[in-house]
Amino acid sequence: INKLLNDCNSLEDLLNIKLNNIRCGKYAVSTFMRKNRTGFIDFTEDSVREQLYVFLKESFMATKIAELILEKCKPDVLVLADRSYTPAGELYDTCISSGIPVITWNAAHRNSALMLKRYSFSNKNDHPSSLSKKTWNSLKQMKWSQIQSKKVLEELKNCYSSGEWYAEVGTQVKKKQIKKNSLEKILCLDPKKKTVCIFPHIFWDATFAWGTDLFESYESWFVETLKIACKNNSVNWIIKVHPANVVKDHRDGVNNTHSEISAIRREIGMLPSHVKLMKADTEISTLSLLEVIDICLTVRGTIGLESACFGKAVLTAGTGRYDGLGFTIDPKNRKDYLNYLSNIKDIKPPSINHRELALKYAWGVLIGRPLTTKIYNMSFNHNKTADLKIDFQVKKNKKISQYPDLKDIAKWIKSEEEDFLSNF
């Protein structure tokens, strides 16, 4: 491990460290960033290298243990919730490399709903909320109407207004919907110019879990984007710090400056007047922004899909979710991405056909895929830590195996389908 670390001169070198084809470097760095809540790694710091040694050692050990587990247990399938960090990531990779399918379950965008996805080598980097090629092809051929478009938009609006929108991290709890004219005045936006919003991911949260990024990290993407934004006053710029920062702070028991703000102070200093900052704890609903902005910038956030549904142009900087499907702009490299930024005022809104594609994809993600649970009700309290609340609905005279949601899950696990589909 020391030799490998000594040979590393960049974050990319570190991420490429593997043991028996298991991506130990990626999991070690992701775990390091999560534990330290940082999106920046300074290789010149001895303390950083010492920690990286520890995390790499744990990753190597997890890899060897995963191999032993498979040898002894010979599982037909692995089921887990989060595979972004050590040791789950190494077990995930080991199963995928051995041809053992992996099923993940995650909380969906609303209460009492789960997202289930099956992974193999061909889709191992895809996001849990992405759609398989088979699902997407079915949706594209689906006869579409204004009724379905309305249902997708109502699902978004209702979840935002109720505070259910990804309530597991309290993203929209106690947020206010502000009308377009009022919000433009609050943010001092020039109505004669287009408005671009940068939606940064939390730098240290599952940083390298999905797809391939154009930049070496979420923080690197944010900083490079912001540098051009500060120089380009031909449009209004908004930075929307991720609202989940607040709940994650309370859960971790910290009160530090959010990493997005720290990056601004370290790399930029004072923001110019044409760049506005909306902090994580703002009372303004993110849905309000979708009435104001013209262009959304993200690596692969859910906000990109939302923005496209509302007819906004979306510029991505990473793969693994909804890129390359016709309703987003997806540069192939950093140079092309930065070129789009330099000429961002020339980006046009998506066509009606492109918006319809986004709405179809959102139908699959928000309505088609989530499993609404019957055996229990799942919700998240609207408190500082968004505590999980479970109310079991099991009746004494009914066997657990008779519940329709568990029957559906069992049937799907036995199938070879990638996406669990409940409302197609």
C-alpha positions as CSV (number, residue, x, y, z in Angstrom):
1,I,0.0,0.0,0.0
2,N,2.8,2.4,0.8
3,K,4.4,1.7,-2.6
4,L,1.1,2.3,-4.3
5,L,0.6,5.6,-2.5
6,N,4.1,6.7,-3.3
7,D,3.4,6.2,-6.9
8,C,0.3,8.3,-6.8
9,N,0.7,11.9,-8.1
10,S,-2.9,12.7,-8.6
11,L,-6.4,11.9,-7.4
12,E,-6.9,10.0,-10.7
13,D,-3.9,7.8,-9.8
14,L,-5.4,7.0,-6.4
15,L,-8.8,6.2,-7.9
16,N,-7.2,3.7,-10.3
17,I,-5.8,1.5,-7.5
18,K,-7.3,-2.0,-7.8
19,L,-6.8,-5.3,-6.0
20,N,-7.9,-8.4,-8.0
21,N,-9.9,-6.0,-10.3
22,I,-11.8,-4.5,-7.3
23,R,-11.8,-0.7,-7.3
24,C,-10.2,-0.2,-3.9
25,G,-8.9,3.2,-4.7
26,K,-12.3,4.5,-5.5
27,Y,-13.9,3.1,-2.4
28,A,-11.0,4.2,-0.1
29,V,-11.2,7.8,-1.4
30,S,-15.0,7.9,-1.2
31,T,-14.8,6.7,2.4
32,F,-12.1,9.2,3.2
33,M,-14.1,12.0,1.8
34,R,-17.3,11.0,3.6
35,K,-15.5,10.5,6.9
36,N,-13.7,13.9,6.6
37,R,-16.6,15.6,4.8
38,T,-14.3,17.1,2.2
39,G,-14.2,17.1,-1.6
40,F,-10.6,18.1,-1.7
41,I,-7.5,16.0,-1.1
42,D,-4.1,17.6,-0.5
43,F,-1.5,14.9,-1.3
44,T,1.3,17.1,0.3
45,E,-0.2,16.7,3.8
46,D,1.3,13.8,5.7
47,S,-1.8,13.4,7.8
48,V,-3.8,13.0,4.6
49,R,-1.5,10.3,3.3
50,E,-1.6,8.5,6.6
51,Q,-5.4,8.4,6.5
52,L,-5.4,7.2,2.9
53,Y,-3.1,4.4,4.0
54,V,-5.7,3.3,6.6
55,F,-8.6,3.5,4.2
56,L,-6.8,1.6,1.5
57,K,-5.8,-1.0,4.0
58,E,-9.4,-1.4,5.1
59,S,-10.5,-1.6,1.4
60,F,-7.9,-4.3,0.7
61,M,-9.1,-6.3,3.7
62,A,-12.7,-5.9,2.7
63,T,-11.8,-7.2,-0.7
64,K,-10.2,-10.4,0.7
65,I,-13.1,-10.9,3.1
66,A,-15.6,-10.5,0.3
67,E,-13.8,-13.2,-1.6
68,L,-13.9,-15.5,1.4
69,I,-17.7,-14.8,1.8
70,L,-18.4,-15.8,-1.7
71,E,-16.2,-18.9,-1.5
72,K,-18.0,-20.1,1.7
73,C,-21.6,-18.9,1.1
74,K,-21.8,-19.2,-2.7
75,P,-24.7,-16.8,-2.8
76,D,-27.2,-16.6,-5.8
77,V,-27.8,-12.9,-5.3
78,L,-26.5,-10.1,-3.1
79,V,-29.0,-7.5,-1.7
80,L,-27.8,-4.3,-0.2
81,A,-28.8,-0.6,0.3
82,D,-25.7,1.5,-0.2
83,R,-22.6,0.3,-2.1
84,S,-20.7,3.6,-2.3
85,Y,-18.2,3.0,0.6
86,T,-16.0,0.3,2.2
87,P,-16.9,-2.5,2.9
88,A,-20.1,-2.7,0.9
89,G,-18.5,-1.4,-2.3
90,E,-15.8,-4.1,-2.3
91,L,-18.5,-6.8,-1.8
92,Y,-20.5,-5.3,-4.6
93,D,-17.5,-5.3,-7.0
94,T,-16.6,-8.9,-6.0
95,C,-20.0,-10.2,-6.8
96,I,-20.2,-8.3,-10.1
97,S,-16.8,-9.7,-11.1
98,S,-18.0,-13.2,-10.2
99,G,-21.2,-13.0,-12.2
100,I,-23.4,-12.8,-9.1
101,P,-26.3,-10.3,-9.6
102,V,-26.6,-7.6,-7.0
103,I,-29.9,-6.0,-6.0
104,T,-30.0,-2.6,-4.4
105,W,-32.9,-1.0,-2.6
106,N,-33.2,2.8,-1.8
107,A,-35.9,5.1,-0.6
108,A,-37.7,6.7,-3.5
109,H,-38.6,10.4,-3.9
110,R,-41.7,10.1,-1.7
111,N,-42.9,8.4,1.4
112,S,-43.6,4.6,1.6
113,A,-41.9,4.0,-1.8
114,L,-38.8,2.0,-2.7
115,M,-36.5,1.9,-5.7
116,L,-35.2,-1.6,-6.6
117,K,-32.6,-2.3,-9.2
118,R,-30.6,-5.3,-10.4
119,Y,-26.9,-4.9,-11.3
120,S,-24.5,-6.9,-13.4
121,F,-21.3,-6.1,-15.2
122,S,-23.0,-4.2,-18.0
123,N,-24.8,-1.6,-15.7
124,K,-22.5,-1.7,-12.6
125,N,-22.0,2.1,-12.8
126,D,-25.6,3.2,-13.3
127,H,-27.5,5.2,-10.8
128,P,-30.2,3.4,-8.7
129,S,-32.8,5.8,-10.1
130,S,-31.8,5.3,-13.8
131,L,-33.9,3.3,-16.3
132,S,-32.6,0.2,-18.1
133,K,-32.4,0.3,-21.9
134,K,-35.4,-2.1,-22.0
135,T,-37.5,0.1,-19.8
136,W,-36.5,3.3,-21.7
137,N,-37.3,1.7,-25.1
138,S,-40.8,0.7,-23.8
139,L,-41.4,4.3,-22.6
140,K,-40.2,5.9,-25.8
141,Q,-42.8,3.8,-27.7
142,M,-45.5,4.6,-25.2
143,K,-48.4,6.6,-26.6
144,W,-48.1,10.0,-24.8
145,S,-50.7,12.5,-23.9
146,Q,-51.1,15.8,-22.0
147,I,-52.7,13.8,-19.2
148,Q,-49.5,11.9,-18.6
149,S,-47.4,15.0,-18.8
150,K,-49.7,16.7,-16.3
151,K,-49.4,13.7,-13.9
152,V,-45.6,13.9,-13.9
153,L,-45.6,17.6,-13.2
154,E,-48.2,17.2,-10.5
155,E,-46.1,14.4,-8.9
156,L,-43.2,16.9,-8.7
157,K,-45.2,19.8,-7.4
158,N,-47.2,17.8,-4.9
159,C,-44.0,16.2,-3.4
160,Y,-42.3,19.5,-3.2
161,S,-45.3,21.3,-1.6
162,S,-45.8,18.5,1.0
163,G,-42.1,18.3,1.9
164,E,-42.0,14.6,0.7
165,W,-39.5,15.3,-2.1
166,Y,-36.6,13.1,-0.9
167,A,-37.7,13.7,2.7
168,E,-35.1,11.2,3.8
169,V,-32.6,14.1,3.8
170,G,-35.2,16.8,4.3
171,T,-34.5,18.6,1.0
172,Q,-37.8,20.5,0.8
173,V,-39.1,20.5,4.4
174,K,-40.6,23.9,5.5
175,K,-39.6,25.5,2.2
176,K,-41.7,28.3,0.6
177,Q,-42.9,28.6,-3.0
178,I,-42.0,32.1,-4.3
179,K,-43.6,33.5,-7.4
180,K,-41.3,34.2,-10.4
181,N,-41.4,38.0,-10.2
182,S,-40.8,38.1,-6.5
183,L,-37.8,35.7,-6.7
184,E,-36.2,37.7,-9.5
185,K,-36.4,40.7,-7.3
186,I,-35.1,38.9,-4.2
187,L,-32.1,37.6,-6.2
188,C,-31.6,40.9,-8.1
189,L,-31.7,39.1,-11.5
190,D,-31.5,41.1,-14.7
191,P,-34.7,40.2,-16.5
192,K,-33.1,41.0,-19.9
193,K,-30.6,38.2,-19.4
194,K,-30.9,34.4,-19.3
195,T,-30.5,32.8,-15.9
196,V,-28.2,29.9,-15.3
197,C,-28.2,27.8,-12.1
198,I,-25.4,25.7,-10.8
199,F,-26.7,22.8,-8.7
200,P,-23.6,21.3,-7.0
201,H,-23.7,17.8,-5.5
202,I,-22.5,17.4,-2.0
203,F,-18.8,17.1,-2.6
204,W,-18.2,14.2,-0.2
205,D,-21.4,12.3,-0.6
206,A,-21.0,9.1,-2.8
207,T,-18.6,11.1,-4.9
208,F,-17.4,8.4,-7.3
209,A,-20.4,6.0,-7.1
210,W,-22.1,6.5,-10.5
211,G,-20.9,6.7,-14.1
212,T,-17.9,8.6,-15.4
213,D,-17.3,12.3,-14.6
214,L,-15.7,14.9,-16.9
215,F,-13.8,16.3,-13.9
216,E,-11.9,14.5,-11.3
217,S,-14.4,15.2,-8.5
218,Y,-17.6,17.1,-7.8
219,E,-15.6,19.9,-6.2
220,S,-13.3,20.2,-9.2
221,W,-16.3,20.5,-11.5
222,F,-17.9,23.1,-9.3
223,V,-14.7,25.2,-9.0
224,E,-14.0,25.2,-12.8
225,T,-17.6,26.0,-13.6
226,L,-17.6,28.9,-11.1
227,K,-14.4,30.4,-12.4
228,I,-16.0,30.8,-15.8
229,A,-19.3,32.0,-14.3
230,C,-17.5,34.8,-12.4
231,K,-15.9,36.0,-15.7
232,N,-19.1,35.8,-17.8
233,N,-21.7,38.5,-17.0
234,S,-23.7,37.9,-20.2
235,V,-26.1,35.9,-18.1
236,N,-27.4,35.8,-14.5
237,W,-25.8,33.0,-12.4
238,I,-27.2,31.3,-9.3
239,I,-25.4,28.9,-7.0
240,K,-27.9,26.6,-5.2
241,V,-26.1,24.8,-2.4
242,H,-27.6,21.4,-1.9
243,P,-30.3,21.5,0.8
244,A,-29.5,18.0,2.1
245,N,-26.4,19.5,3.7
246,V,-28.5,20.7,6.6
247,V,-29.9,17.3,7.7
248,K,-26.6,15.6,7.1
249,D,-24.9,18.2,9.4
250,H,-27.3,17.4,12.2
251,R,-27.0,13.7,11.7
252,D,-23.2,13.9,11.8
253,G,-23.3,16.4,14.8
254,V,-21.2,19.0,13.0
255,N,-21.6,22.8,12.5
256,N,-19.0,23.4,9.9
257,T,-19.1,25.7,6.9
258,H,-20.5,23.7,4.0
259,S,-17.9,22.5,1.5
260,E,-19.4,24.5,-1.3
261,I,-19.0,27.7,0.6
262,S,-15.5,26.8,1.6
263,A,-14.6,26.2,-2.0
264,I,-15.9,29.6,-3.0
265,R,-13.9,31.3,-0.3
266,R,-10.7,29.4,-1.1
267,E,-10.9,29.6,-4.9
268,I,-12.9,32.7,-5.7
269,G,-13.1,34.9,-2.6
270,M,-15.9,37.6,-3.1
271,L,-18.5,36.6,-5.7
272,P,-19.1,39.2,-8.4
273,S,-22.6,40.9,-8.5
274,H,-23.9,38.8,-11.4
275,V,-23.4,35.5,-9.4
276,K,-25.9,34.9,-6.6
277,L,-25.6,32.4,-3.8
278,M,-28.5,30.5,-2.3
279,K,-27.4,28.7,0.8
280,A,-28.5,25.2,1.9
281,D,-30.8,26.5,4.6
282,T,-32.7,28.9,2.4
283,E,-36.5,29.0,2.9
284,I,-37.1,29.2,-0.8
285,S,-38.2,26.0,-2.5
286,T,-36.1,24.6,-5.2
287,L,-39.3,24.3,-7.3
288,S,-39.4,28.1,-7.3
289,L,-36.1,28.2,-9.1
290,L,-37.5,26.1,-11.9
291,E,-39.8,29.0,-12.7
292,V,-36.9,31.4,-13.0
293,I,-33.9,29.7,-14.6
294,D,-33.3,29.0,-18.2
295,I,-30.3,26.6,-17.9
296,C,-29.5,24.0,-15.3
297,L,-25.9,22.8,-14.6
298,T,-25.3,19.5,-12.9
299,V,-23.1,16.4,-13.1
300,R,-26.0,14.0,-12.9
301,G,-28.4,15.3,-10.2
302,T,-32.1,14.6,-10.1
303,I,-32.5,18.3,-10.7
304,G,-31.4,17.8,-14.3
305,L,-34.4,15.6,-14.9
306,E,-36.7,18.0,-13.1
307,S,-35.4,21.0,-15.1
308,A,-35.8,19.2,-18.4
309,C,-39.4,18.4,-17.5
310,F,-40.1,22.1,-17.0
311,G,-38.6,22.9,-20.4
312,K,-35.2,24.1,-19.2
313,A,-31.9,23.4,-21.0
314,V,-29.7,21.0,-19.0
315,L,-25.9,20.8,-19.3
316,T,-24.4,17.7,-17.7
317,A,-20.8,16.8,-16.7
318,G,-21.1,13.1,-16.1
319,T,-22.7,9.8,-17.1
320,G,-24.7,7.1,-15.4
321,R,-28.2,8.4,-15.1
322,Y,-30.1,10.2,-17.9
323,D,-27.3,11.4,-20.2
324,G,-27.3,10.7,-23.9
325,L,-31.1,10.2,-24.1
326,G,-32.0,13.3,-26.1
327,F,-33.2,15.8,-23.5
328,T,-29.9,17.0,-22.1
329,I,-26.7,18.5,-23.5
330,D,-23.9,16.1,-22.7
331,P,-20.3,17.2,-23.6
332,K,-17.9,14.4,-24.2
333,N,-14.9,16.0,-22.5
334,R,-13.8,19.0,-20.3
335,K,-12.9,21.2,-23.2
336,D,-16.3,20.9,-24.8
337,Y,-18.0,21.5,-21.4
338,L,-16.0,24.6,-20.7
339,N,-16.7,25.8,-24.3
340,Y,-20.4,25.5,-23.6
341,L,-20.0,27.5,-20.5
342,S,-18.1,30.3,-22.3
343,N,-21.0,30.6,-24.8
344,I,-23.8,29.7,-22.4
345,K,-26.0,32.6,-23.5
346,D,-26.4,30.9,-26.9
347,I,-27.8,27.7,-25.5
348,K,-31.4,27.4,-26.6
349,P,-34.3,25.7,-24.6
350,P,-35.2,22.1,-25.5
351,S,-37.7,21.5,-28.2
352,I,-41.2,20.2,-27.5
353,N,-40.1,16.7,-28.5
354,H,-37.0,16.9,-26.2
355,R,-39.2,18.0,-23.3
356,E,-41.6,15.1,-24.0
357,L,-38.6,12.7,-23.8
358,A,-37.8,14.1,-20.4
359,L,-41.4,13.7,-19.2
360,K,-41.4,10.1,-20.4
361,Y,-38.2,9.4,-18.5
362,A,-39.5,11.1,-15.4
363,W,-42.7,9.0,-15.7
364,G,-40.5,5.9,-15.5
365,V,-38.5,7.2,-12.5
366,L,-41.2,8.9,-10.5
367,I,-44.3,6.8,-11.3
368,G,-43.3,3.6,-13.1
369,R,-40.5,2.3,-10.9
370,P,-41.3,3.1,-7.3
371,L,-42.8,0.3,-5.2
372,T,-45.5,1.6,-2.9
373,T,-45.2,-0.6,0.2
374,K,-48.3,-2.3,1.7
375,I,-46.7,-4.1,4.6
376,Y,-45.6,-0.9,6.3
377,N,-45.8,2.9,6.0
378,M,-42.5,4.7,5.8
379,S,-42.1,8.4,6.3
380,F,-39.5,10.8,7.5
381,N,-40.1,13.3,10.3
382,H,-39.9,17.0,9.5
383,N,-37.2,17.5,12.2
384,K,-33.5,18.4,12.1
385,T,-32.4,14.8,11.4
386,A,-35.3,13.7,9.3
387,D,-35.8,10.6,11.4
388,L,-37.2,7.5,9.8
389,K,-40.7,6.5,11.0
390,I,-42.0,3.0,10.3
391,D,-45.6,1.9,10.9
392,F,-46.1,-1.8,10.2
393,Q,-49.5,-2.8,8.7
394,V,-49.2,-6.5,9.4
395,K,-52.4,-8.1,10.5
396,K,-52.4,-11.0,13.0
397,N,-54.5,-13.3,10.8
398,K,-52.5,-12.7,7.6
399,K,-49.1,-14.3,6.8
400,I,-46.4,-11.9,5.8
401,S,-45.8,-13.9,2.6
402,Q,-49.4,-13.1,1.5
403,Y,-48.8,-9.3,1.2
404,P,-48.8,-8.3,-2.5
405,D,-45.7,-6.0,-2.3
406,L,-43.6,-8.8,-0.9
407,K,-45.0,-11.2,-3.5
408,D,-44.0,-8.7,-6.2
409,I,-40.5,-8.3,-4.8
410,A,-40.0,-12.0,-4.6
411,K,-41.2,-12.5,-8.2
412,W,-38.9,-9.8,-9.4
413,I,-35.9,-11.1,-7.6
414,K,-36.3,-14.5,-9.3
415,S,-36.6,-12.8,-12.7
416,E,-33.7,-11.4,-14.7
417,E,-35.2,-7.9,-15.1
418,E,-33.0,-4.9,-14.3
419,D,-35.7,-2.5,-13.1
420,F,-38.5,-3.3,-10.7
421,L,-41.6,-1.9,-12.4
422,S,-44.8,-1.4,-10.5
423,N,-47.0,1.0,-12.7
424,F,-46.4,0.1,-16.3
